[in-house]
Amino acid sequence: MPRDDGSKHRLLDPWLTDRDDVAAALGSDLTTGLSPDEAARRLAEHGPNELRADPPVPTWRRLLAQLRDPLVVLLLVAVAVSVGAWLAEGAEGVPVDAVVIAVIVVANAVLGVAQERKAEDAVAALARISAPTASVVRGGEQRRVPAREVVPGDLLVLAEGDTVPADARLVQVSSLQVAEAALTGESEAVAKQTAPLAGPTALGDRTNMAFGGTAVTRGSGRAVVTATGMAAETGKIAQLLAETEQEPTPLQREVSGVGRMLGIAVVVIAIVVVVTVLLISDLQTAADYVTVLLLGVSLAVAAVPEGLPAVLSVVLAVGVQRMAGRNAIVKRLASVETLGSASVICSDKTGTLTQNEMTLVRVVTASGSVRLEGAGYAPVGAVLADDGTDLAEGGALRAEVAAVLAGGSAANDAVLRAEPDGTWALEGDPTDGAFLVAERKLDGLREARLARSRRVAAVPFTSERKLMSSIEAPVEPVVDVEGAVGVTVVTKGAPDVLLGRCTQVLVGDDAVPLDDARRAAVLAAVEEMSGQALRTLGVAVRVTELAPDAVVDLDGDVLEAELEQELVWCGVVGIIDPPRPEARDAVAAARRAGIRVIMITGDHPRTALRIATDLGIVPDGARAATGLELDALDDDGWREVVRTTSVFARVSPEHKLRIVDALQADGLVVAMTGDGVNDAPALKSADIGVAMGVTGTEVTRQAGAMILADDNFATIVAAVREGRGIFANIKKFLRYLLSSNMGEVLTVFLGVVLAGVLGLAGHGEVVVVPLLATQILWINLLTDTGPALAMGVDPQTEDVMARPPRRLTERVIDARMWGDVLWIGAVMAVVSLLAIDIHLPGGLVEGDDGVDLARTAAFTVLVLAQLFNAFNARSGEHSALTRTHNRWLWGAVALAAGLQVAVVHVPFLQHAFGTVALSADQWLVCLVLASAVLWLEELRKVVLRRRDAARG
Ligand code: ATP
């Protein structure tokens, strides 16, 4: 009797309990599962099947976190000092500077939080798309549901490559093996069974249970869910919770390094500025000292691009969303960068480079060969003998072809269904489906055959074995061989492998010895079909004397060793799997981008080579390396073979891992595709593991860094393009932000140092500064946000696929960019200071305006210069005038310009920012001066392009 702990849908020690009692106690049915309504009710009662995440950080905490930046703290301290001085002096009027600065600091923090939110939302949305799923039976129907919706009592259907979604008691298994390393640390997969255990056992020995988070490595089974979410065993392991943290990407690390370095440099500069001002000014009141203090601190704050990390996350996250829209689901932000640097793409053939729409077009047997007409899954099309024999009249050829197609349809897990609308739908492996369709084309044998035999056991297909078998019990044997009484083994698979297990060949209705000449004939037929890009599979049978009961409970390994032997070869089929039409262009695009494409397939070498040549992966006459050859290689041999070979055929998943290692040892950045459970190690080891979204197993999806929602090779190349584009945009706004900050620092620094030369000193002003603290912070607020973000979503301004991949070790902010940044910063400083000099009496150019006006002009020139610079920054080499448009950027620039007009002309803002109104002429002068940033940078780019062209 089951022991129940009193709560509903929960069962203590289900491993000690008989399966029927488990089902009864959990209110489930072993054939129909829960009803959909009951499942929904339990979901509401037990909550989702997921580990409890940390509660979200409240907004006020996020705001405070924004204010934790040491420079901002410094600024706030300065504000406090300024308020203190104001109070000490009698608290007259409003401490304008202090209020304005405080407002700007808060505005910055709010913008920062908003950007962080956006980035997090994007990442969360992606997590939802790539969330794990599970197969359950509900109301008698098998369906795939998000793993978080699995409830206690659900009847799970487990297949190879599935991740077990929750703890469950097994009720039916077929060669089921589960890797439980995640839970128990035991690396060997555990063989599972369904009988109740005798007494208390450790987790790792509960062989009739499947635990949440573990992976099915072999076989299949069904199980009733006993515990979900935090109640499951994985829920009890806290450390798994920590795994979901996103680590900073290499680029984010580099940028924060640059930020730190700039911080130090700028603080030094700020101190120099403050000391210089103290020396050249005749400070008297506390307020004067506060003004200088605020200037120094504002300069430091403005010059460090604090906005950068936030903008960076937003741009990465938005890029990732855009990729998801194109069927490439990138799970980690860091992979976006890695994608852009990929130098090799290793791709499966079937389904990725080809359409995986298999049509069986030829059958070759001992007595001849036939062609099948028609395409797709509709079983219509003539079956014609190559030698003109009329198949309707029977004879040896017909009997053999019928045996091949019937056998292939028996060793088969797919289901072909006529839809009400007259079309045909296939569920399952398209290779299997091809046999079902072909069998019906011959004469609609399927139903008849089903009536004559039923499956009693099966040995599943794996990429290592390259075979699958069904053990069929007579109602009548599949092939009428005289004297047959026992079960029939029907095997189909890779002809070269299968032939090794055959000793006889079917001729007409008789099995005759498979001599060397017949073997050679079969191999020649396989070679000939493979050379035409056909996928080849052999079919063989063996009629035994074993009673069905004798095999039912045999393990897969025993079946394989004892029954998949001494088979009778029936024949070989050729299956067409057309290349994806877009694959050829994608291969060409990858090559142009300096990315090598390698095909790795379990298929026959000639089939692989034919398709690889057709797609332009290798030239005519290239060689393929086979798994057999690879097995004989040492480390040096591996290195050599990956350098010279781009087609690997008849390989197993473990070869993929070696290929990844060998390529990486050569310093290459490897993207590797995979679908089966055994591909997971290679996917993890690759720089970018690419899991198939349609045909891929749950385990591979979780191991991959990226999921291809459409299994399509072209999508990988599109994702690389997108990755490179994002990277190019990041470079753009880095160039923009850094050069803008450089402009601010140099303007203030040179303004103070050269105050005498510019005519800035000696106008009755106590404090001699080119810009006020509030003005500096304003520039920062205006330029750090809108234009920088707009640049992050810039349309591609240059052909990112025309250059070789970036090396991962290469710095993003390289010497060339630093040169650029210094140059633009210097130009900005010169024109801003010129604006001061023009308006003030004295200095290099004679003027007749006051200091406030001169400063307003310099302030305006600096803002406008930054806006012009936004257009420069869109390319390091190409002219800003010939680039594509970016409406976001235009919008951001227009908004910033409008706000600047307001700051100069709206009285209350004039008061806050120490500005005075400018005349139309003065605005024009500012505009002309500021535009120098654009023209001079254009000039520099021309020189640069000439030089690069001269270098070739
Ligand atoms: P890729 O690795 O590019 O996806 P693939 O699909 O051909 O290529 P596998 O699925 O490992 O690779 O198949 C390897 C070989 O096993 C095939 O060439 C075929 O001969 C055989 N095979 C494939 N599918 C089946 C199947 N359903 N039943 C029996 N044999 C199969």
Residues whose N, C-alpha, C, O or C-beta is under 5 A from the ligand:
A	BS01	ATP	D348 K349 T350 D429 T431 D432 F461 S463 K466 L467 M468 K492 G493 A494 P495 T536 L537 I600 T601 G602 D603 H604
